[in-house]
């Protein structure tokens, strides 16, 4: 199989005939042609099959009322006792609601609410426990008129169904429909957008010596297969988001390879989500043991993703991410509003 990774550019000096990446803020006039077992080589746009170019260039449809032609920030809200970064801080419903509202005021476009930790080594919790954590928070937020669409971070059909009834609008499944066979039916019947994430193994074991033949191409193939599975279940590609799963069954070297090659995933024809906020590899490289010391490193990775056209960025620190995004847009794109 041949893969094409666009070499994304953001310079204002854009050739008039250069294609736009996913209808967004990046353009490209060259691509890296990749093939397993062979060195990559640079090719021009004219050397790429028309179907591949169409997937790379077609504007992405709106999701949950949001246009995908500019970067979006997804604020993380874990209502769990054991999440790696903020476990226990927002377990009480009033604290969770206050934090969610503060993230929206700071510039969050989406709120991603999770009731089960999927950090490395985490144990599974029951659907009833998970639902009991997230449902009151979602109902309180929708009742308070919070405008940002709510995403439910879950692998379970019962939890997703309860969250959607309570007012959530997006399902974010770190197992890409592999954990609960009924979740695809819930998503198909409700019409909710769905994020499919790559993970090698489950949270309890995923960091036990993860291995790949070629991590970038392996993850791309996995997500392509999960998209096909979702489509077969009645979920249209235009409602699907893909996430390469930074930190989920990956070493530091795997994570870096995926971030360097993020633009490849536009070839799946879906918006791309990057979730690297405060993760361990940032601490390893940036020499920051505590998760809350990894904000600057998170911003560096986020801007690297934005420079490759990634549409959705899942972050804990919305104020800092919004400021970085505004400055990047002003310097790179000339946008100051």
RAFEN-V569142 format. One record per residue. N is the residue number from 1. RES is the residue in one small letter. SS is DSSP state (h for helix, s for strand, l for the rest). PHI is phi in whole degrees, 0 to 359 (* if undefined). D_CENTER is the distance of its C-alpha to the mean C-alpha in whole Angstrom. Layout:
n & res & ss & phi & d_center
N & RES & SS & PHI & D_CENTER
N & RES & SS & PHI & D_CENTER
This chain:
n & res & ss & phi & d_center
1 & x & l & * & 25
2 & x & s & 255 & 25
3 & x & s & 240 & 21
4 & x & s & 232 & 21
5 & x & s & 254 & 18
6 & x & s & 294 & 19
7 & x & l & 272 & 20
8 & x & l & 295 & 18
9 & x & s & 234 & 21
10 & x & l & 230 & 21
11 & x & l & 298 & 25
12 & x & l & 294 & 27
13 & x & l & 277 & 29
14 & x & l & 264 & 28
15 & x & l & 303 & 30
16 & x & l & 298 & 31
17 & x & l & 258 & 30
18 & x & l & 286 & 27
19 & x & s & 292 & 24
20 & x & s & 271 & 21
21 & x & h & 277 & 17
22 & x & h & 55 & 16
23 & x & h & 68 & 18
24 & x & l & 252 & 17
25 & x & l & 266 & 18
26 & x & l & 258 & 18
27 & x & s & 229 & 21
28 & x & s & 207 & 22
29 & x & l & 229 & 26
30 & x & s & 220 & 25
31 & x & s & 220 & 23
32 & x & s & 263 & 23
33 & x & s & 271 & 24
34 & x & s & 245 & 23
35 & x & s & 210 & 25
36 & x & l & 299 & 26
37 & x & l & 78 & 29
38 & x & s & 222 & 29
39 & x & s & 292 & 28
40 & x & s & 290 & 26
41 & x & s & 219 & 28
42 & x & s & 274 & 27
43 & x & s & 229 & 28
44 & x & s & 271 & 29
45 & x & h & 301 & 27
46 & x & h & 292 & 30
47 & x & h & 266 & 30
48 & x & l & 254 & 27
49 & x & l & 304 & 27
50 & x & h & 302 & 27
51 & x & h & 296 & 24
52 & x & h & 295 & 22
53 & x & h & 299 & 22
54 & x & h & 298 & 22
55 & x & h & 298 & 19
56 & x & h & 290 & 18
57 & x & h & 256 & 19
58 & x & l & 303 & 19
59 & x & l & 302 & 18
60 & x & l & 281 & 15
61 & x & l & 297 & 16
62 & x & l & 300 & 16
63 & x & s & 233 & 13
64 & x & l & 49 & 15
65 & x & l & 82 & 17
66 & x & s & 251 & 15
67 & x & l & 284 & 16
68 & x & l & 255 & 13
69 & x & l & 263 & 15
70 & x & l & 211 & 14
71 & x & l & 296 & 12
72 & x & s & 240 & 10
73 & x & s & 256 & 10
74 & x & s & 253 & 9
75 & x & s & 278 & 11
76 & x & s & 271 & 11
77 & x & s & 227 & 15
78 & x & s & 263 & 16
79 & x & l & 260 & 19
80 & x & l & 229 & 20
81 & x & l & 273 & 23
82 & x & l & 222 & 21
83 & x & l & 295 & 18
84 & x & l & 295 & 18
85 & x & l & 257 & 17
86 & x & l & 227 & 19
87 & x & l & 303 & 20
88 & x & l & 89 & 23
89 & x & l & 288 & 23
90 & x & l & 235 & 22
91 & x & l & 289 & 23
92 & x & l & 288 & 26
93 & x & h & 301 & 25
94 & x & h & 292 & 27
95 & x & h & 292 & 25
96 & x & h & 296 & 21
97 & x & h & 296 & 22
98 & x & h & 298 & 24
99 & x & h & 292 & 21
100 & x & h & 299 & 19
101 & x & h & 297 & 21
102 & x & h & 292 & 21
103 & x & h & 293 & 18
104 & x & h & 296 & 18
105 & x & h & 298 & 21
106 & x & h & 281 & 20
107 & x & l & 124 & 17
108 & x & l & 292 & 14
109 & x & l & 271 & 13
110 & x & s & 220 & 11
111 & x & s & 246 & 12
112 & x & s & 252 & 11
113 & x & s & 253 & 14
114 & x & s & 232 & 14
115 & x & l & 246 & 18
116 & x & l & 221 & 17
117 & x & l & 291 & 17
118 & x & l & 242 & 15
119 & x & l & 295 & 16
120 & x & l & 304 & 18
121 & x & l & 89 & 21
122 & x & l & 288 & 20
123 & x & l & 269 & 22
124 & x & l & 288 & 22
125 & x & l & 247 & 23
126 & x & l & 287 & 25
127 & x & h & 302 & 23
128 & x & h & 296 & 26
129 & x & h & 295 & 25
130 & x & h & 298 & 21
131 & x & h & 297 & 22
132 & x & h & 297 & 25
133 & x & h & 280 & 22
134 & x & h & 266 & 20
135 & x & h & 298 & 22
136 & x & h & 298 & 25
137 & x & h & 291 & 22
138 & x & h & 296 & 20
139 & x & h & 297 & 24
140 & x & h & 294 & 25
141 & x & h & 292 & 22
142 & x & h & 293 & 23
143 & x & h & 294 & 27
144 & x & l & 275 & 26
145 & x & l & 78 & 25
146 & x & l & 298 & 22
147 & x & l & 279 & 20
148 & x & l & 295 & 17
149 & x & s & 298 & 15
150 & x & s & 259 & 14
151 & x & s & 253 & 11
152 & x & s & 258 & 13
153 & x & s & 269 & 11
154 & x & l & 208 & 14
155 & x & l & 255 & 15
156 & x & l & 244 & 18
157 & x & h & 296 & 20
158 & x & h & 298 & 22
159 & x & h & 292 & 20
160 & x & h & 299 & 18
161 & x & h & 298 & 21
162 & x & h & 296 & 22
163 & x & h & 294 & 19
164 & x & h & 294 & 19
165 & x & h & 296 & 23
166 & x & h & 281 & 23
167 & x & l & 131 & 21
168 & x & l & 293 & 17
169 & x & l & 235 & 16
170 & x & s & 228 & 12
171 & x & s & 249 & 12
172 & x & s & 244 & 9
173 & x & s & 251 & 10
174 & x & l & 290 & 10
175 & x & l & 262 & 13
176 & x & l & 53 & 12
177 & x & l & 68 & 15
178 & x & l & 262 & 17
179 & x & l & 271 & 18
180 & x & l & 229 & 20
181 & x & l & 297 & 22
182 & x & l & 275 & 22
183 & x & h & 294 & 19
184 & x & h & 301 & 19
185 & x & h & 295 & 22
186 & x & h & 300 & 20
187 & x & h & 294 & 18
188 & x & h & 297 & 20
189 & x & h & 288 & 23
190 & x & h & 271 & 21
191 & x & l & 76 & 19
192 & x & l & 289 & 16
193 & x & s & 299 & 13
194 & x & s & 227 & 11
195 & x & s & 259 & 7
196 & x & s & 255 & 9
197 & x & s & 248 & 8
198 & x & l & 275 & 10
199 & x & l & 216 & 13
200 & x & l & 258 & 16
201 & x & l & 84 & 18
202 & x & l & 263 & 18
203 & x & l & 305 & 17
204 & x & l & 295 & 21
205 & x & l & 233 & 22
206 & x & l & 294 & 18
207 & x & l & 264 & 20
208 & x & l & 275 & 23
209 & x & l & 58 & 24
210 & x & l & 293 & 21
211 & x & l & 223 & 22
212 & x & l & 217 & 21
213 & x & l & 288 & 23
214 & x & l & 210 & 21
215 & x & h & 300 & 17
216 & x & h & 295 & 16
217 & x & h & 285 & 18
218 & x & h & 297 & 17
219 & x & h & 292 & 14
220 & x & h & 301 & 14
221 & x & h & 297 & 17
222 & x & h & 299 & 15
223 & x & h & 294 & 13
224 & x & h & 299 & 15
225 & x & h & 292 & 17
226 & x & h & 289 & 15
227 & x & h & 298 & 15
228 & x & h & 299 & 19
229 & x & h & 296 & 19
230 & x & h & 296 & 17
231 & x & h & 297 & 19
232 & x & h & 296 & 22
233 & x & l & 274 & 22
234 & x & l & 100 & 22
235 & x & l & 260 & 18
236 & x & l & 285 & 18
237 & x & h & 304 & 16
238 & x & h & 294 & 16
239 & x & h & 255 & 14
240 & x & s & 253 & 11
241 & x & s & 246 & 7
242 & x & s & 241 & 6
243 & x & s & 224 & 4
244 & x & l & 290 & 7
245 & x & l & 74 & 8
246 & x & l & 301 & 9
247 & x & l & 86 & 12
248 & x & l & 260 & 12
249 & x & l & 74 & 16
250 & x & l & 220 & 16
251 & x & l & 278 & 18
252 & x & h & 303 & 18
253 & x & h & 295 & 19
254 & x & h & 298 & 17
255 & x & h & 301 & 14
256 & x & h & 295 & 16
257 & x & h & 297 & 16
258 & x & h & 293 & 13
259 & x & h & 292 & 12
260 & x & h & 298 & 15
261 & x & l & 256 & 15
262 & x & h & 305 & 11
263 & x & h & 296 & 13
264 & x & h & 303 & 14
265 & x & h & 290 & 11
266 & x & h & 297 & 13
267 & x & h & 293 & 15
268 & x & h & 277 & 14
269 & x & l & 78 & 14
270 & x & l & 230 & 11
271 & x & s & 301 & 9
272 & x & s & 250 & 6
273 & x & s & 247 & 2
274 & x & s & 244 & 4
275 & x & l & 239 & 5
276 & x & l & 244 & 9
277 & x & l & 304 & 11
278 & x & l & 61 & 14
279 & x & l & 286 & 14
280 & x & h & 301 & 17
281 & x & h & 297 & 17
282 & x & h & 294 & 17
283 & x & h & 293 & 20
284 & x & h & 297 & 22
285 & x & h & 285 & 22
286 & x & h & 273 & 22
287 & x & l & 59 & 25
288 & x & l & 229 & 23
289 & x & l & 289 & 24
290 & x & l & 274 & 23
291 & x & h & 300 & 19
292 & x & h & 285 & 20
293 & x & h & 265 & 22
294 & x & l & 254 & 18
295 & x & h & 294 & 18
296 & x & h & 298 & 19
297 & x & h & 296 & 17
298 & x & h & 299 & 14
299 & x & h & 296 & 15
300 & x & h & 298 & 16
301 & x & h & 292 & 13
302 & x & h & 300 & 11
303 & x & h & 293 & 14
304 & x & h & 298 & 14
305 & x & h & 292 & 10
306 & x & h & 298 & 12
307 & x & l & 293 & 15
308 & x & l & 251 & 14
309 & x & l & 82 & 12
310 & x & l & 293 & 9
311 & x & l & 274 & 8
312 & x & s & 235 & 6
313 & x & s & 233 & 6
314 & x & s & 271 & 6
315 & x & s & 224 & 10
316 & x & l & 274 & 13
317 & x & l & 255 & 15
318 & x & h & 292 & 15
319 & x & h & 303 & 19
320 & x & h & 292 & 18
321 & x & h & 295 & 15
322 & x & h & 294 & 17
323 & x & h & 297 & 20
324 & x & h & 299 & 18
325 & x & h & 297 & 16
326 & x & h & 299 & 20
327 & x & h & 292 & 22
328 & x & h & 298 & 20
329 & x & h & 295 & 20
330 & x & h & 292 & 24
331 & x & h & 289 & 25
332 & x & h & 272 & 23
333 & x & h & 252 & 23
334 & x & l & 76 & 26
335 & x & l & 263 & 24
336 & x & l & 238 & 26
337 & x & l & 255 & 25
